[in-house]
Amino acid sequence: MESSDLEGAERDVEDVERALERLDEGTYGTCEVCGEPIGDDVLEASPAARDCGRHAGGPERSPTA
C-alpha cells in the first residue's frame, strides 16, 4: 500500500471514530458549523459527514466547531 493510500485510510478511520463520538454525544447528524440537521441524503452518501451540504468544506468552517 502506498503512503497516500495509507494516509487516506487513516483519515477514513478518524472520520468514522469522530462520527461514533458524535453518536455517543447525541450530535450525530447535526452540522458542526450551523447546528442544522444534515440531510438524510448527505448522511446516506457519507455516513461520517460533519457538515450540511451548505457548509461541506467551506471556508466558514471553524476548527473548533
N, CA, C and O atoms as a Tripos MOL2 file, in Angstrom:
@<TRIPOS>MOLECULE
protein
  260   259    65     0     0
PROTEIN
NO_CHARGES

@<TRIPOS>ATOM
      1 N           0.8560   -1.1720    0.0000 N.3       1 MET1
      2 CA          0.0000    0.0000    0.0000 C.3       1 MET1
      3 C           0.9020    1.2360    0.0000 C.2       1 MET1
      4 O           1.8600    1.3230    0.7690 O.2       1 MET1
      5 N           0.5770    2.1860   -0.8760 N.am      2 GLU2
      6 CA          1.3550    3.4140   -0.9520 C.3       2 GLU2
      7 C           1.0280    4.3090    0.2340 C.2       2 GLU2
      8 O          -0.0310    4.1790    0.8470 O.2       2 GLU2
      9 N           1.9380    5.2140    0.5510 N.am      3 SER3
     10 CA          1.7300    6.0780    1.7150 C.3       3 SER3
     11 C           0.4860    6.9440    1.5570 C.2       3 SER3
     12 O          -0.2020    7.2120    2.5420 O.2       3 SER3
     13 N           0.1840    7.3880    0.3370 N.am      4 SER4
     14 CA         -1.0220    8.2030    0.1490 C.3       4 SER4
     15 C          -2.2790    7.3680    0.4020 C.2       4 SER4
     16 O          -3.2650    7.8820    0.9300 O.2       4 SER4
     17 N          -2.2520    6.0880    0.0300 N.am      5 ASP5
     18 CA         -3.3820    5.1960    0.3170 C.3       5 ASP5
     19 C          -3.5220    4.9930    1.8190 C.2       5 ASP5
     20 O          -4.6290    4.9940    2.3570 O.2       5 ASP5
     21 N          -2.3970    4.8200    2.4830 N.am      6 LEU6
     22 CA         -2.4070    4.6240    3.9280 C.3       6 LEU6
     23 C          -2.9340    5.8680    4.6340 C.2       6 LEU6
     24 O          -3.7290    5.7700    5.5680 O.2       6 LEU6
     25 N          -2.4890    7.0310    4.1870 N.am      7 GLU7
     26 CA         -2.9590    8.2790    4.7810 C.3       7 GLU7
     27 C          -4.4630    8.4420    4.5800 C.2       7 GLU7
     28 O          -5.1670    8.8830    5.4880 O.2       7 GLU7
     29 N          -4.9520    8.0920    3.4070 N.am      8 GLY8
     30 CA         -6.3900    8.1730    3.1390 C.3       8 GLY8
     31 C          -7.1720    7.2240    4.0270 C.2       8 GLY8
     32 O          -8.2330    7.5770    4.5420 O.2       8 GLY8
     33 N          -6.6440    6.0080    4.2060 N.am      9 ALA9
     34 CA         -7.3100    5.0310    5.0710 C.3       9 ALA9
     35 C          -7.3200    5.5080    6.5160 C.2       9 ALA9
     36 O          -8.3110    5.3320    7.2240 O.2       9 ALA9
     37 N          -6.2170    6.1120    6.9580 N.am     10 GLU10
     38 CA         -6.1500    6.6380    8.3250 C.3      10 GLU10
     39 C          -7.1560    7.7650    8.5200 C.2      10 GLU10
     40 O          -7.7920    7.8540    9.5710 O.2      10 GLU10
     41 N          -7.3070    8.6290    7.5140 N.am     11 ARG11
     42 CA         -8.3040    9.7100    7.5890 C.3      11 ARG11
     43 C          -9.7070    9.1310    7.6680 C.2      11 ARG11
     44 O         -10.5450    9.6140    8.4300 O.2      11 ARG11
     45 N          -9.9590    8.0980    6.8800 N.am     12 ASP12
     46 CA        -11.2820    7.4620    6.9090 C.3      12 ASP12
     47 C         -11.5850    6.8940    8.2930 C.2      12 ASP12
     48 O         -12.6980    7.0400    8.7980 O.2      12 ASP12
     49 N         -10.5970    6.2490    8.9010 N.am     13 VAL13
     50 CA        -10.7870    5.6860   10.2400 C.3      13 VAL13
     51 C         -11.0570    6.8050   11.2400 C.2      13 VAL13
     52 O         -11.9360    6.6780   12.0940 O.2      13 VAL13
     53 N         -10.3050    7.8990   11.1380 N.am     14 GLU14
     54 CA        -10.5260    9.0410   12.0350 C.3      14 GLU14
     55 C         -11.9210    9.6210   11.8460 C.2      14 GLU14
     56 O         -12.5730    9.9940   12.8210 O.2      14 GLU14
     57 N         -12.3850    9.7020   10.5990 N.am     15 ASP15
     58 CA        -13.7310   10.2220   10.3270 C.3      15 ASP15
     59 C         -14.7940    9.3390   10.9720 C.2      15 ASP15
     60 O         -15.7500    9.8440   11.5610 O.2      15 ASP15
     61 N         -14.6310    8.0320   10.8620 N.am     16 VAL16
     62 CA        -15.5970    7.1040   11.4480 C.3      16 VAL16
     63 C         -15.5530    7.1890   12.9710 C.2      16 VAL16
     64 O         -16.6000    7.1790   13.6190 O.2      16 VAL16
     65 N         -14.3470    7.2720   13.5550 N.am     17 GLU17
     66 CA        -14.2300    7.3960   15.0100 C.3      17 GLU17
     67 C         -14.9140    8.6660   15.4970 C.2      17 GLU17
     68 O         -15.5950    8.6500   16.5220 O.2      17 GLU17
     69 N         -14.7360    9.7700   14.7650 N.am     18 ARG18
     70 CA        -15.3780   11.0360   15.1470 C.3      18 ARG18
     71 C         -16.8970   10.9170   15.0200 C.2      18 ARG18
     72 O         -17.6290   11.4360   15.8630 O.2      18 ARG18
     73 N         -17.3750   10.2410   13.9800 N.am     19 ALA19
     74 CA        -18.8180   10.0440   13.8160 C.3      19 ALA19
     75 C         -19.3780    9.2350   14.9830 C.2      19 ALA19
     76 O         -20.4720    9.5230   15.4680 O.2      19 ALA19
     77 N         -18.6380    8.2290   15.4350 N.am     20 LEU20
     78 CA        -19.0790    7.4280   16.5790 C.3      20 LEU20
     79 C         -19.1110    8.2710   17.8550 C.2      20 LEU20
     80 O         -20.0040    8.1040   18.6860 O.2      20 LEU20
     81 N         -18.1410    9.1730   18.0130 N.am     21 GLU21
     82 CA        -18.1450   10.0840   19.1620 C.3      21 GLU21
     83 C         -19.3770   10.9810   19.1190 C.2      21 GLU21
     84 O         -20.0300   11.1930   20.1410 O.2      21 GLU21
     85 N         -19.6990   11.5160   17.9210 N.am     22 ARG22
     86 CA        -20.8740   12.3770   17.7960 C.3      22 ARG22
     87 C         -22.1490   11.5990   18.0940 C.2      22 ARG22
     88 O         -23.0980   12.1450   18.6570 O.2      22 ARG22
     89 N         -22.1700   10.3300   17.7180 N.am     23 LEU23
     90 CA        -23.3250    9.4890   18.0180 C.3      23 LEU23
     91 C         -23.4890    9.3570   19.5310 C.2      23 LEU23
     92 O         -24.5970    9.4910   20.0510 O.2      23 LEU23
     93 N         -22.3830    9.0950   20.2400 N.am     24 ASP24
     94 CA        -22.4230    8.9970   21.7050 C.3      24 ASP24
     95 C         -22.8420   10.3140   22.3600 C.2      24 ASP24
     96 O         -23.5420   10.3160   23.3720 O.2      24 ASP24
     97 N         -22.4050   11.4370   21.7720 N.am     25 GLU25
     98 CA        -22.7040   12.7570   22.3190 C.3      25 GLU25
     99 C         -24.1230   13.2150   21.9860 C.2      25 GLU25
    100 O         -24.6270   14.1720   22.5730 O.2      25 GLU25
    101 N         -24.7580   12.5310   21.0500 N.am     26 GLY26
    102 CA        -26.0870   12.9310   20.6160 C.3      26 GLY26
    103 C         -26.0830   14.0280   19.5720 C.2      26 GLY26
    104 O         -27.1150   14.6530   19.3290 O.2      26 GLY26
    105 N         -24.9280   14.2760   18.9440 N.am     27 THR27
    106 CA        -24.8380   15.3300   17.9390 C.3      27 THR27
    107 C         -24.6720   14.7930   16.5260 C.2      27 THR27
    108 O         -24.5030   15.5690   15.5860 O.2      27 THR27
    109 N         -24.7170   13.4630   16.3630 N.am     28 TYR28
    110 CA        -24.5910   12.8840   15.0240 C.3      28 TYR28
    111 C         -25.7440   13.3740   14.1670 C.2      28 TYR28
    112 O         -26.8890   13.4180   14.6170 O.2      28 TYR28
    113 N         -25.4380   13.7430   12.9330 N.am     29 GLY29
    114 CA        -26.4740   14.2010   12.0190 C.3      29 GLY29
    115 C         -26.7570   15.6850   12.1240 C.2      29 GLY29
    116 O         -27.6960   16.1860   11.5070 O.2      29 GLY29
    117 N         -25.9440   16.4000   12.9080 N.am     30 THR30
    118 CA        -26.0870   17.8420   13.0710 C.3      30 THR30
    119 C         -24.8420   18.5200   12.5140 C.2      30 THR30
    120 O         -23.7210   18.1130   12.8200 O.2      30 THR30
    121 N         -25.0340   19.5430   11.7050 N.am     31 CYS31
    122 CA        -23.9210   20.2700   11.0970 C.3      31 CYS31
    123 C         -23.0720   20.9150   12.1910 C.2      31 CYS31
    124 O         -23.5990   21.5910   13.0740 O.2      31 CYS31
    125 N         -21.7620   20.7050   12.1300 N.am     32 GLU32
    126 CA        -20.8540   21.2850   13.1150 C.3      32 GLU32
    127 C         -20.6610   22.7860   12.9190 C.2      32 GLU32
    128 O         -20.1260   23.4520   13.8060 O.2      32 GLU32
    129 N         -21.0830   23.3350   11.7800 N.am     33 VAL33
    130 CA        -20.9250   24.7660   11.5310 C.3      33 VAL33
    131 C         -22.1640   25.5370   11.9720 C.2      33 VAL33
    132 O         -22.0660   26.4970   12.7360 O.2      33 VAL33
    133 N         -23.3360   25.1120   11.4840 N.am     34 CYS34
    134 CA        -24.5440   25.9040   11.7490 C.3      34 CYS34
    135 C         -25.5130   25.2490   12.7270 C.2      34 CYS34
    136 O         -26.4570   25.8980   13.1770 O.2      34 CYS34
    137 N         -25.3010   23.9760   13.0650 N.am     35 GLY35
    138 CA        -26.1650   23.2960   14.0170 C.3      35 GLY35
    139 C         -27.4570   22.7620   13.4270 C.2      35 GLY35
    140 O         -28.2740   22.1850   14.1440 O.2      35 GLY35
    141 N         -27.6520   22.9460   12.1370 N.am     36 GLU36
    142 CA        -28.8430   22.4380   11.4690 C.3      36 GLU36
    143 C         -28.6720   20.9520   11.1660 C.2      36 GLU36
    144 O         -27.5450   20.4640   11.0820 O.2      36 GLU36
    145 N         -29.7780   20.2320   11.0010 N.am     37 PRO37
    146 CA        -29.6740   18.8140   10.6710 C.3      37 PRO37
    147 C         -28.9900   18.5990    9.3210 C.2      37 PRO37
    148 O         -29.1910   19.3620    8.3750 O.2      37 PRO37
    149 N         -28.1920   17.5610    9.2560 N.am     38 ILE38
    150 CA        -27.5800   17.1460    7.9960 C.3      38 ILE38
    151 C         -28.6100   16.2630    7.3030 C.2      38 ILE38
    152 O         -29.1730   15.3640    7.9270 O.2      38 ILE38
    153 N         -28.8570   16.5060    6.0400 N.am     39 GLY39
    154 CA        -29.8790   15.7710    5.3020 C.3      39 GLY39
    155 C         -29.5910   14.2750    5.2270 C.2      39 GLY39
    156 O         -28.4380   13.8460    5.1810 O.2      39 GLY39
    157 N         -30.6590   13.5020    5.2170 N.am     40 ASP40
    158 CA        -30.5180   12.0530    5.1090 C.3      40 ASP40
    159 C         -29.7540   11.6600    3.8530 C.2      40 ASP40
    160 O         -28.9870   10.6970    3.8700 O.2      40 ASP40
    161 N         -29.9580   12.4020    2.7540 N.am     41 ASP41
    162 CA        -29.2550   12.0880    1.5180 C.3      41 ASP41
    163 C         -27.7440   12.2580    1.6810 C.2      41 ASP41
    164 O         -26.9660   11.4730    1.1390 O.2      41 ASP41
    165 N         -27.3300   13.2870    2.4310 N.am     42 VAL42
    166 CA        -25.9010   13.5120    2.6730 C.3      42 VAL42
    167 C         -25.3390   12.4000    3.5540 C.2      42 VAL42
    168 O         -24.2670   11.8630    3.2740 O.2      42 VAL42
    169 N         -26.0650   12.0540    4.6180 N.am     43 LEU43
    170 CA        -25.5940   11.0010    5.5270 C.3      43 LEU43
    171 C         -25.5790    9.6310    4.8530 C.2      43 LEU43
    172 O         -24.7320    8.7920    5.1570 O.2      43 LEU43
    173 N         -26.5180    9.4120    3.9390 N.am     44 GLU44
    174 CA        -26.5330    8.1420    3.2160 C.3      44 GLU44
    175 C         -25.3070    8.0340    2.3090 C.2      44 GLU44
    176 O         -24.7010    6.9690    2.1960 O.2      44 GLU44
    177 N         -24.9520    9.1390    1.6690 N.am     45 ALA45
    178 CA        -23.7870    9.1500    0.7810 C.3      45 ALA45
    179 C         -22.4800    9.1190    1.5680 C.2      45 ALA45
    180 O         -21.4980    8.5170    1.1340 O.2      45 ALA45
    181 N         -22.4780    9.7760    2.7350 N.am     46 SER46
    182 CA        -21.2680    9.8600    3.5540 C.3      46 SER46
    183 C         -21.6570    9.8200    5.0280 C.2      46 SER46
    184 O         -21.8540   10.8680    5.6430 O.2      46 SER46
    185 N         -21.7690    8.6210    5.6030 N.am     47 PRO47
    186 CA        -22.2320    8.4840    6.9830 C.3      47 PRO47
    187 C         -21.3980    9.2420    8.0180 C.2      47 PRO47
    188 O         -21.8910    9.5260    9.1100 O.2      47 PRO47
    189 N         -20.1590    9.5720    7.7000 N.am     48 ALA48
    190 CA        -19.3060   10.2920    8.6440 C.3      48 ALA48
    191 C         -19.3460   11.8030    8.4070 C.2      48 ALA48
    192 O         -18.5230   12.5330    8.9600 O.2      48 ALA48
    193 N         -20.2910   12.2800    7.5930 N.am     49 ALA49
    194 CA        -20.3770   13.7150    7.2850 C.3      49 ALA49
    195 C         -20.5070   14.5330    8.5600 C.2      49 ALA49
    196 O         -21.2350   14.1620    9.4810 O.2      49 ALA49
    197 N         -19.7900   15.6510    8.6010 N.am     50 ARG50
    198 CA        -19.8310   16.5430    9.7620 C.3      50 ARG50
    199 C         -20.5860   17.8250    9.4710 C.2      50 ARG50
    200 O         -20.9330   18.5700   10.3870 O.2      50 ARG50
    201 N         -20.8440   18.0870    8.1830 N.am     51 ASP51
    202 CA        -21.4520   19.3460    7.7730 C.3      51 ASP51
    203 C         -22.6450   19.1070    6.8690 C.2      51 ASP51
    204 O         -22.7120   18.1060    6.1560 O.2      51 ASP51
    205 N         -23.5900   20.0420    6.9070 N.am     52 CYS52
    206 CA        -24.6960   20.0160    5.9560 C.3      52 CYS52
    207 C         -24.1170   20.3510    4.5760 C.2      52 CYS52
    208 O         -22.9660   20.7760    4.4770 O.2      52 CYS52
    209 N         -24.8750   20.1710    3.5560 N.am     53 GLY53
    210 CA        -24.3990   20.4280    2.1900 C.3      53 GLY53
    211 C         -23.9190   21.8460    1.9820 C.2      53 GLY53
    212 O         -23.0070   22.0830    1.1900 O.2      53 GLY53
    213 N         -24.5290   22.8040    2.6920 N.am     54 ARG54
    214 CA        -24.1260   24.2100    2.5510 C.3      54 ARG54
    215 C         -22.7230   24.4710    3.0630 C.2      54 ARG54
    216 O         -22.0220   25.3250    2.5200 O.2      54 ARG54
    217 N         -22.3010   23.7620    4.0880 N.am     55 HIS55
    218 CA        -21.0320   24.0630    4.7430 C.3      55 HIS55
    219 C         -19.9350   23.0340    4.5000 C.2      55 HIS55
    220 O         -18.8420   23.1670    5.0500 O.2      55 HIS55
    221 N         -20.1910   22.0400    3.7140 N.am     56 ALA56
    222 CA        -19.2030   20.9770    3.4930 C.3      56 ALA56
    223 C         -17.9080   21.5450    2.9320 C.2      56 ALA56
    224 O         -17.8460   21.9570    1.7740 O.2      56 ALA56
    225 N         -16.8780   21.5610    3.7680 N.am     57 GLY57
    226 CA        -15.5470   22.0000    3.3380 C.3      57 GLY57
    227 C         -15.4270   23.4720    3.0660 C.2      57 GLY57
    228 O         -14.4150   23.9050    2.5150 O.2      57 GLY57
    229 N         -16.4080   24.2580    3.4250 N.am     58 GLY58
    230 CA        -16.3860   25.6800    3.1260 C.3      58 GLY58
    231 C         -15.4340   26.4610    4.0010 C.2      58 GLY58
    232 O         -15.0160   25.9660    5.0480 O.2      58 GLY58
    233 N         -15.0790   27.6700    3.6000 N.am     59 PRO59
    234 CA        -14.1310   28.4820    4.3720 C.3      59 PRO59
    235 C         -14.6700   28.9230    5.7050 C.2      59 PRO59
    236 O         -13.8930   29.3060    6.5800 O.2      59 PRO59
    237 N         -16.0050   28.8820    5.8980 N.am     60 GLU60
    238 CA        -16.5680   29.3110    7.1790 C.3      60 GLU60
    239 C         -16.4410   28.2620    8.2580 C.2      60 GLU60
    240 O         -16.8280   28.5020    9.4020 O.2      60 GLU60
    241 N         -15.8990   27.0900    7.9150 N.am     61 ARG61
    242 CA        -15.7230   26.0150    8.8910 C.3      61 ARG61
    243 C         -14.7220   26.4550    9.9410 C.2      61 ARG61
    244 O         -13.6200   26.9030    9.6220 O.2      61 ARG61
    245 N         -15.1080   26.3250   11.1640 N.am     62 SER62
    246 CA        -14.2340   26.6730   12.2810 C.3      62 SER62
    247 C         -13.6020   25.3910   12.8140 C.2      62 SER62
    248 O         -14.3100   24.3980   12.9790 O.2      62 SER62
    249 N         -12.3120   25.3750   13.0870 N.am     63 PRO63
    250 CA        -11.6750   24.1640   13.5820 C.3      63 PRO63
    251 C         -12.2020   23.7430   14.9580 C.2      63 PRO63
    252 O         -12.0370   22.5900   15.3540 O.2      63 PRO63
    253 N         -12.8240   24.6580   15.6790 N.am     64 THR64
    254 CA        -13.3340   24.3170   16.9970 C.3      64 THR64
    255 C         -14.8170   24.0150   16.9730 C.2      64 THR64
    256 O         -15.3960   23.6580   17.9990 O.2      64 THR64
    257 N         -15.4470   24.1550   15.7990 N.am     65 ALA65
    258 CA        -16.8980   23.8940   15.7000 C.3      65 ALA65
    259 C         -17.1960   22.4290   15.8240 C.2      65 ALA65
    260 O         -18.3580   22.0280   15.7650 O.2      65 ALA65
@<TRIPOS>BOND
     1     1     2 1
     2     2     3 1
     3     3     4 2
     4     3     5 am
     5     5     6 1
     6     6     7 1
     7     7     8 2
     8     7     9 am
     9     9    10 1
    10    10    11 1
    11    11    12 2
    12    11    13 am
    13    13    14 1
    14    14    15 1
    15    15    16 2
    16    15    17 am
    17    17    18 1
    18    18    19 1
    19    19    20 2
    20    19    21 am
    21    21    22 1
    22    22    23 1
    23    23    24 2
    24    23    25 am
    25    25    26 1
    26    26    27 1
    27    27    28 2
    28    27    29 am
    29    29    30 1
    30    30    31 1
    31    31    32 2
    32    31    33 am
    33    33    34 1
    34    34    35 1
    35    35    36 2
    36    35    37 am
    37    37    38 1
    38    38    39 1
    39    39    40 2
    40    39    41 am
    41    41    42 1
    42    42    43 1
    43    43    44 2
    44    43    45 am
    45    45    46 1
    46    46    47 1
    47    47    48 2
    48    47    49 am
    49    49    50 1
    50    50    51 1
    51    51    52 2
    52    51    53 am
    53    53    54 1
    54    54    55 1
    55    55    56 2
    56    55    57 am
    57    57    58 1
    58    58    59 1
    59    59    60 2
    60    59    61 am
    61    61    62 1
    62    62    63 1
    63    63    64 2
    64    63    65 am
    65    65    66 1
    66    66    67 1
    67    67    68 2
    68    67    69 am
    69    69    70 1
    70    70    71 1
    71    71    72 2
    72    71    73 am
    73    73    74 1
    74    74    75 1
    75    75    76 2
    76    75    77 am
    77    77    78 1
    78    78    79 1
    79    79    80 2
    80    79    81 am
    81    81    82 1
    82    82    83 1
    83    83    84 2
    84    83    85 am
    85    85    86 1
    86    86    87 1
    87    87    88 2
    88    87    89 am
    89    89    90 1
    90    90    91 1
    91    91    92 2
    92    91    93 am
    93    93    94 1
    94    94    95 1
    95    95    96 2
    96    95    97 am
    97    97    98 1
    98    98    99 1
    99    99   100 2
   100    99   101 am
   101   101   102 1
   102   102   103 1
   103   103   104 2
   104   103   105 am
   105   105   106 1
   106   106   107 1
   107   107   108 2
   108   107   109 am
   109   109   110 1
   110   110   111 1
   111   111   112 2
   112   111   113 am
   113   113   114 1
   114   114   115 1
   115   115   116 2
   116   115   117 am
   117   117   118 1
   118   118   119 1
   119   119   120 2
   120   119   121 am
   121   121   122 1
   122   122   123 1
   123   123   124 2
   124   123   125 am
   125   125   126 1
   126   126   127 1
   127   127   128 2
   128   127   129 am
   129   129   130 1
   130   130   131 1
   131   131   132 2
   132   131   133 am
   133   133   134 1
   134   134   135 1
   135   135   136 2
   136   135   137 am
   137   137   138 1
   138   138   139 1
   139   139   140 2
   140   139   141 am
   141   141   142 1
   142   142   143 1
   143   143   144 2
   144   143   145 am
   145   145   146 1
   146   146   147 1
   147   147   148 2
   148   147   149 am
   149   149   150 1
   150   150   151 1
   151   151   152 2
   152   151   153 am
   153   153   154 1
   154   154   155 1
   155   155   156 2
   156   155   157 am
   157   157   158 1
   158   158   159 1
   159   159   160 2
   160   159   161 am
   161   161   162 1
   162   162   163 1
   163   163   164 2
   164   163   165 am
   165   165   166 1
   166   166   167 1
   167   167   168 2
   168   167   169 am
   169   169   170 1
   170   170   171 1
   171   171   172 2
   172   171   173 am
   173   173   174 1
   174   174   175 1
   175   175   176 2
   176   175   177 am
   177   177   178 1
   178   178   179 1
   179   179   180 2
   180   179   181 am
   181   181   182 1
   182   182   183 1
   183   183   184 2
   184   183   185 am
   185   185   186 1
   186   186   187 1
   187   187   188 2
   188   187   189 am
   189   189   190 1
   190   190   191 1
   191   191   192 2
   192   191   193 am
   193   193   194 1
   194   194   195 1
   195   195   196 2
   196   195   197 am
   197   197   198 1
   198   198   199 1
   199   199   200 2
   200   199   201 am
   201   201   202 1
   202   202   203 1
   203   203   204 2
   204   203   205 am
   205   205   206 1
   206   206   207 1
   207   207   208 2
   208   207   209 am
   209   209   210 1
   210   210   211 1
   211   211   212 2
   212   211   213 am
   213   213   214 1
   214   214   215 1
   215   215   216 2
   216   215   217 am
   217   217   218 1
   218   218   219 1
   219   219   220 2
   220   219   221 am
   221   221   222 1
   222   222   223 1
   223   223   224 2
   224   223   225 am
   225   225   226 1
   226   226   227 1
   227   227   228 2
   228   227   229 am
   229   229   230 1
   230   230   231 1
   231   231   232 2
   232   231   233 am
   233   233   234 1
   234   234   235 1
   235   235   236 2
   236   235   237 am
   237   237   238 1
   238   238   239 1
   239   239   240 2
   240   239   241 am
   241   241   242 1
   242   242   243 1
   243   243   244 2
   244   243   245 am
   245   245   246 1
   246   246   247 1
   247   247   248 2
   248   247   249 am
   249   249   250 1
   250   250   251 1
   251   251   252 2
   252   251   253 am
   253   253   254 1
   254   254   255 1
   255   255   256 2
   256   255   257 am
   257   257   258 1
   258   258   259 1
   259   259   260 2
@<TRIPOS>SUBSTRUCTURE
     1 MET1         2 RESIDUE 1 A MET
     2 GLU2         6 RESIDUE 1 A GLU
     3 SER3        10 RESIDUE 1 A SER
     4 SER4        14 RESIDUE 1 A SER
     5 ASP5        18 RESIDUE 1 A ASP
     6 LEU6        22 RESIDUE 1 A LEU
     7 GLU7        26 RESIDUE 1 A GLU
     8 GLY8        30 RESIDUE 1 A GLY
     9 ALA9        34 RESIDUE 1 A ALA
    10 GLU10       38 RESIDUE 1 A GLU
    11 ARG11       42 RESIDUE 1 A ARG
    12 ASP12       46 RESIDUE 1 A ASP
    13 VAL13       50 RESIDUE 1 A VAL
    14 GLU14       54 RESIDUE 1 A GLU
    15 ASP15       58 RESIDUE 1 A ASP
    16 VAL16       62 RESIDUE 1 A VAL
    17 GLU17       66 RESIDUE 1 A GLU
    18 ARG18       70 RESIDUE 1 A ARG
    19 ALA19       74 RESIDUE 1 A ALA
    20 LEU20       78 RESIDUE 1 A LEU
    21 GLU21       82 RESIDUE 1 A GLU
    22 ARG22       86 RESIDUE 1 A ARG
    23 LEU23       90 RESIDUE 1 A LEU
    24 ASP24       94 RESIDUE 1 A ASP
    25 GLU25       98 RESIDUE 1 A GLU
    26 GLY26      102 RESIDUE 1 A GLY
    27 THR27      106 RESIDUE 1 A THR
    28 TYR28      110 RESIDUE 1 A TYR
    29 GLY29      114 RESIDUE 1 A GLY
    30 THR30      118 RESIDUE 1 A THR
    31 CYS31      122 RESIDUE 1 A CYS
    32 GLU32      126 RESIDUE 1 A GLU
    33 VAL33      130 RESIDUE 1 A VAL
    34 CYS34      134 RESIDUE 1 A CYS
    35 GLY35      138 RESIDUE 1 A GLY
    36 GLU36      142 RESIDUE 1 A GLU
    37 PRO37      146 RESIDUE 1 A PRO
    38 ILE38      150 RESIDUE 1 A ILE
    39 GLY39      154 RESIDUE 1 A GLY
    40 ASP40      158 RESIDUE 1 A ASP
    41 ASP41      162 RESIDUE 1 A ASP
    42 VAL42      166 RESIDUE 1 A VAL
    43 LEU43      170 RESIDUE 1 A LEU
    44 GLU44      174 RESIDUE 1 A GLU
    45 ALA45      178 RESIDUE 1 A ALA
    46 SER46      182 RESIDUE 1 A SER
    47 PRO47      186 RESIDUE 1 A PRO
    48 ALA48      190 RESIDUE 1 A ALA
    49 ALA49      194 RESIDUE 1 A ALA
    50 ARG50      198 RESIDUE 1 A ARG
    51 ASP51      202 RESIDUE 1 A ASP
    52 CYS52      206 RESIDUE 1 A CYS
    53 GLY53      210 RESIDUE 1 A GLY
    54 ARG54      214 RESIDUE 1 A ARG
    55 HIS55      218 RESIDUE 1 A HIS
    56 ALA56      222 RESIDUE 1 A ALA
    57 GLY57      226 RESIDUE 1 A GLY
    58 GLY58      230 RESIDUE 1 A GLY
    59 PRO59      234 RESIDUE 1 A PRO
    60 GLU60      238 RESIDUE 1 A GLU
    61 ARG61      242 RESIDUE 1 A ARG
    62 SER62      246 RESIDUE 1 A SER
    63 PRO63      250 RESIDUE 1 A PRO
    64 THR64      254 RESIDUE 1 A THR
    65 ALA65      258 RESIDUE 1 A ALA
